[in-house]
Amino acid sequence: MKYISQNGTHQPINQAGLSVYNRGYQYGDAVFETIKVKHQLILFWEDHYLRLMASMRIMRMEIPMNFTMEYLQEKIVELIAINDLADKVNRVKIIVHRSEGGLYTPKQRGVEFIIFAEEIEELFTIKENHSYEVGLYKDHYVTPDLLSTLKSNNRLINVLGSIFAEENNFKNCLLLNTNKMAIESLNANIFMVNGTTISTPPLTDGCLNGIMRLQILKLLKKNSDYAIEETSISPFQLQKADELFLTNTISGIIPITKYKKKEYITKTSLQLQKLLQQEIKKMGINGNLME
């Protein structure tokens, strides 16, 4: 039987439930983190925890005194163990929703949380004959503001874009902000390579404040072979690039091989993947890249 952790208590997943007045369901009044856990090592845990706390503050949620990094780490490890996944690679999702009550204006600012864990494949390795074509989703646009950088339950553009990608046989789609700048894909941040310059959209353009994006920027700053730019990127610039790649916590680095009629090489993606794997081997128990 599979279990979830609901407010720190293990519940069989087929018996767990939420109130119909749950604010995450009613109003999208919730934030979440998606985390990779490899053999009980929570990758980049401190960065995930700090982003979760920052998101809760931006959402004006009251953070419980016991909501420490150590407490949540303990609950994640416990859940993995009770599901017999301790020796596996796991995708863990923490959802924090405001306690129920009120309409748009909440009656209280306190929170509740749920943790899910499921086994996944090891996805940090780029496979041979990798093919990854992306499209451009233009039906709806992301607002370039602080709320767009959060992992909240308001993901309608991502849902509709995913349906569009499936209907058009794309592996993914790129999203635009209201200024018509490319900011990210449906589930990952985007990087563009031109020569030895690597560019990625700034957070002020409305892209997700991605944890793997942060790790790649750290890697690039340590590697003098590359110049780094956080700058707006137009769809036209994407077609002029030497390489494009996506990053997220679960998959690591995902090279894009085709966008519109342009086909891309994956040389830089492969080099960065090797650097990322080397850094992960150096990681301490706190799950952060060694500085």
C-alpha positions as CSV (number, residue, x, y, z in Angstrom):
1,M,0.0,0.0,0.0
2,K,1.3,3.5,-0.9
3,Y,1.3,6.2,1.7
4,I,1.4,10.0,1.7
5,S,2.3,12.3,4.5
6,Q,-0.5,14.6,5.5
7,N,0.5,17.3,8.1
8,G,3.3,14.9,9.2
9,T,1.0,11.8,9.6
10,H,1.2,8.9,7.2
11,Q,-2.0,8.1,5.4
12,P,-2.8,5.3,2.9
13,I,-3.2,7.1,-0.4
14,N,-6.5,5.3,-1.1
15,Q,-7.9,6.6,2.2
16,A,-6.6,10.1,2.2
17,G,-8.9,13.0,1.3
18,L,-9.2,16.8,1.3
19,S,-12.2,18.9,2.2
20,V,-14.2,20.4,-0.6
21,Y,-13.4,23.8,1.1
22,N,-9.6,23.2,0.6
23,R,-8.2,26.6,-0.5
24,G,-5.7,25.0,-2.9
25,Y,-8.7,23.4,-4.7
26,Q,-11.1,26.4,-4.3
27,Y,-8.7,29.3,-5.2
28,G,-5.3,27.8,-6.1
29,D,-4.1,29.2,-2.7
30,A,-1.2,26.8,-2.5
31,V,2.5,26.5,-3.4
32,F,4.6,23.4,-4.1
33,E,8.1,22.0,-4.5
34,T,9.1,19.1,-6.7
35,I,12.2,17.4,-5.4
36,K,14.5,14.6,-6.5
37,V,15.7,12.2,-3.8
38,K,18.3,9.7,-4.7
39,H,18.9,6.9,-2.2
40,Q,17.6,9.1,0.6
41,L,19.8,12.0,-0.5
42,I,17.6,15.0,-1.1
43,L,19.3,16.8,-4.0
44,F,19.7,20.6,-3.5
45,W,17.5,20.4,-0.4
46,E,18.6,23.7,1.1
47,D,17.8,25.6,-2.1
48,H,14.3,23.9,-2.3
49,Y,13.6,24.7,1.3
50,L,14.6,28.3,1.0
51,R,12.5,28.7,-2.2
52,L,9.5,27.1,-0.4
53,M,9.8,29.5,2.5
54,A,10.2,32.5,0.2
55,S,7.1,31.4,-1.7
56,M,5.1,31.1,1.5
57,R,6.1,34.6,2.6
58,I,5.2,36.1,-0.8
59,M,1.8,34.3,-0.5
60,R,1.5,35.8,3.1
61,M,1.1,32.4,4.7
62,E,2.1,32.0,8.3
63,I,5.0,29.6,8.6
64,P,4.7,27.2,11.6
65,M,7.5,27.3,14.1
66,N,8.2,23.6,13.5
67,F,8.4,24.0,9.7
68,T,12.2,23.8,9.8
69,M,14.5,22.3,7.1
70,E,15.3,19.4,9.5
71,Y,11.6,18.7,10.2
72,L,10.6,18.5,6.5
73,Q,13.7,16.5,5.6
74,E,12.7,14.0,8.3
75,K,9.2,13.7,7.0
76,I,10.4,13.2,3.4
77,V,12.9,10.4,4.5
78,E,10.2,8.8,6.7
79,L,7.7,8.7,3.8
80,I,10.2,7.2,1.4
81,A,11.0,4.5,3.9
82,I,7.4,3.6,4.7
83,N,6.8,3.2,0.9
84,D,9.9,0.9,0.6
85,L,11.7,3.4,-1.7
86,A,14.8,4.1,0.3
87,D,17.1,2.5,-2.2
88,K,15.4,4.1,-5.2
89,V,15.4,7.4,-7.1
90,N,12.2,9.3,-6.1
91,R,10.2,12.3,-7.2
92,V,8.9,14.0,-4.1
93,K,6.2,16.7,-4.2
94,I,5.4,18.9,-1.2
95,I,2.2,20.9,-1.5
96,V,1.5,23.6,1.1
97,H,-2.0,25.1,1.1
98,R,-3.5,27.7,3.4
99,S,-5.9,26.4,6.0
100,E,-9.5,26.4,4.8
101,G,-12.0,29.2,5.6
102,G,-13.1,32.4,3.9
103,L,-13.7,33.4,0.3
104,Y,-11.0,35.3,-1.5
105,T,-10.0,36.8,1.8
106,P,-8.8,33.9,4.0
107,K,-10.1,33.6,7.6
108,Q,-6.7,32.6,8.7
109,R,-3.1,32.5,7.4
110,G,-2.0,29.1,8.8
111,V,-1.1,26.3,6.5
112,E,-1.3,22.5,6.1
113,F,0.8,20.3,3.9
114,I,0.9,17.0,1.9
115,I,4.0,15.1,0.8
116,F,3.9,12.6,-2.1
117,A,6.7,10.2,-3.1
118,E,7.0,8.0,-6.2
119,E,9.8,6.0,-7.8
120,I,11.2,7.4,-11.1
121,E,14.0,6.6,-13.6
122,E,17.4,8.2,-13.2
123,L,17.0,11.0,-15.7
124,F,20.3,13.0,-15.4
125,T,21.8,11.1,-18.4
126,I,21.3,12.3,-22.0
127,K,20.6,9.2,-24.0
128,E,22.1,8.3,-27.4
129,N,19.9,9.3,-30.4
130,H,18.3,11.9,-28.2
131,S,15.5,13.7,-30.1
132,Y,13.6,16.6,-28.6
133,E,11.6,18.9,-30.7
134,V,9.7,21.8,-29.1
135,G,7.1,24.2,-30.4
136,L,6.0,27.7,-29.4
137,Y,2.8,28.1,-27.4
138,K,1.1,31.5,-28.3
139,D,-2.5,31.1,-27.2
140,H,-1.8,32.6,-23.7
141,Y,1.0,34.6,-22.2
142,V,2.8,34.7,-18.8
143,T,2.7,38.0,-16.9
144,P,6.3,39.1,-16.0
145,D,5.9,39.6,-12.3
146,L,6.9,38.1,-9.0
147,L,3.9,35.7,-8.8
148,S,4.9,34.0,-12.1
149,T,8.3,33.0,-10.6
150,L,6.5,30.9,-7.9
151,K,5.5,27.2,-8.1
152,S,1.9,27.8,-7.3
153,N,-1.3,25.8,-8.0
154,N,-2.2,28.3,-10.8
155,R,-0.8,26.4,-13.8
156,L,-3.5,26.8,-16.4
157,I,-1.0,27.9,-19.1
158,N,1.1,24.9,-18.4
159,V,-1.9,22.6,-18.7
160,L,-3.2,24.1,-21.9
161,G,0.3,24.2,-23.4
162,S,0.8,20.5,-22.6
163,I,-2.3,19.6,-24.4
164,F,-1.2,21.7,-27.4
165,A,2.2,20.0,-27.4
166,E,0.6,16.5,-27.3
167,E,-1.8,17.4,-30.1
168,N,1.1,18.6,-32.3
169,N,3.6,15.8,-31.4
170,F,6.0,18.2,-29.6
171,K,8.1,17.0,-26.7
172,N,7.6,20.4,-25.1
173,C,6.5,23.9,-25.8
174,L,8.2,27.3,-25.1
175,L,6.1,29.9,-23.3
176,L,6.1,33.7,-24.0
177,N,5.5,36.5,-21.6
178,T,3.2,39.5,-22.4
179,N,6.2,41.3,-23.9
180,K,6.5,38.4,-26.4
181,M,9.8,37.2,-25.0
182,A,10.6,33.5,-24.6
183,I,10.9,32.8,-20.9
184,E,10.8,29.0,-20.3
185,S,9.2,25.7,-21.4
186,L,6.1,24.1,-19.9
187,N,8.1,22.4,-17.1
188,A,11.7,23.8,-17.3
189,N,13.9,26.8,-17.6
190,I,15.6,27.5,-20.9
191,F,19.2,28.3,-21.8
192,M,20.6,29.5,-25.2
193,V,24.1,29.0,-26.4
194,N,25.9,31.2,-28.9
195,G,29.6,30.4,-29.2
196,T,30.9,30.6,-25.6
197,T,28.1,32.8,-24.4
198,I,25.2,31.2,-22.5
199,S,22.0,33.2,-22.0
200,T,18.9,32.6,-19.9
201,P,15.9,34.8,-19.3
202,P,16.0,36.9,-16.0
203,L,13.4,36.3,-13.3
204,T,12.0,39.7,-14.0
205,D,10.7,38.3,-17.3
206,G,8.4,36.0,-15.4
207,C,10.2,32.7,-15.6
208,L,10.2,30.2,-12.8
209,N,12.8,30.6,-10.2
210,G,14.1,27.1,-11.0
211,I,16.4,25.2,-8.6
212,M,18.2,23.5,-11.5
213,R,18.5,26.9,-13.2
214,L,20.3,28.1,-10.1
215,Q,22.6,25.1,-10.1
216,I,23.5,25.6,-13.7
217,L,24.3,29.3,-13.2
218,K,26.6,28.3,-10.3
219,L,28.4,25.7,-12.5
220,L,28.8,28.3,-15.3
221,K,30.2,30.9,-12.9
222,K,32.8,28.4,-11.8
223,N,33.7,27.5,-15.4
224,S,35.7,30.3,-17.0
225,D,35.0,28.9,-20.5
226,Y,31.6,30.4,-20.6
227,A,30.3,34.0,-20.4
228,I,26.9,34.2,-18.8
229,E,24.0,36.5,-19.5
230,E,20.6,36.8,-17.8
231,T,18.8,38.7,-20.6
232,S,15.5,38.7,-22.5
233,I,15.4,36.3,-25.4
234,S,13.1,36.7,-28.4
235,P,11.7,33.8,-30.5
236,F,13.8,35.0,-33.4
237,Q,17.0,34.7,-31.3
238,L,16.2,31.1,-30.5
239,Q,16.4,30.2,-34.2
240,K,19.8,31.9,-34.5
241,A,21.3,30.1,-31.5
242,D,23.9,27.3,-31.8
243,E,22.3,25.3,-29.0
244,L,19.2,25.4,-26.7
245,F,18.7,23.3,-23.6
246,L,16.1,23.1,-20.8
247,T,16.7,22.4,-17.1
248,N,14.6,21.1,-14.3
249,T,15.2,19.3,-11.0
250,I,14.0,15.9,-12.1
251,S,15.6,15.6,-15.6
252,G,18.6,17.8,-15.1
253,I,19.7,19.0,-18.5
254,I,17.5,18.4,-21.6
255,P,19.0,19.4,-24.9
256,I,16.6,20.7,-27.6
257,T,17.4,19.2,-31.0
258,K,14.8,21.0,-33.1
259,Y,12.7,24.2,-32.9
260,K,10.7,25.2,-36.0
261,K,13.1,24.4,-39.0
262,K,16.3,24.8,-36.9
263,E,18.2,21.7,-35.7
264,Y,20.7,22.1,-32.9
265,I,23.9,20.4,-31.7
266,T,24.2,19.2,-28.1
267,K,27.9,19.7,-27.4
268,T,27.5,22.2,-24.6
269,S,24.6,20.3,-23.0
270,L,26.8,17.2,-22.8
271,Q,29.7,19.1,-21.3
272,L,27.5,20.7,-18.7
273,Q,25.8,17.4,-17.9
274,K,29.3,15.9,-17.1
275,L,30.0,18.9,-14.8
276,L,26.7,18.5,-13.1
277,Q,27.2,14.8,-12.5
278,Q,30.7,15.6,-11.0
279,E,29.2,18.2,-8.7
280,I,26.5,15.8,-7.5
281,K,29.1,13.3,-6.6
282,K,30.7,15.9,-4.3
283,M,27.4,16.7,-2.6
284,G,27.1,16.6,1.2
285,I,24.2,15.3,3.1
286,N,22.4,18.6,3.0
287,G,21.9,18.1,-0.8
288,N,23.6,21.2,-2.0
289,L,26.3,21.8,-4.6
290,M,29.6,22.2,-2.9
291,E,30.9,25.8,-3.3
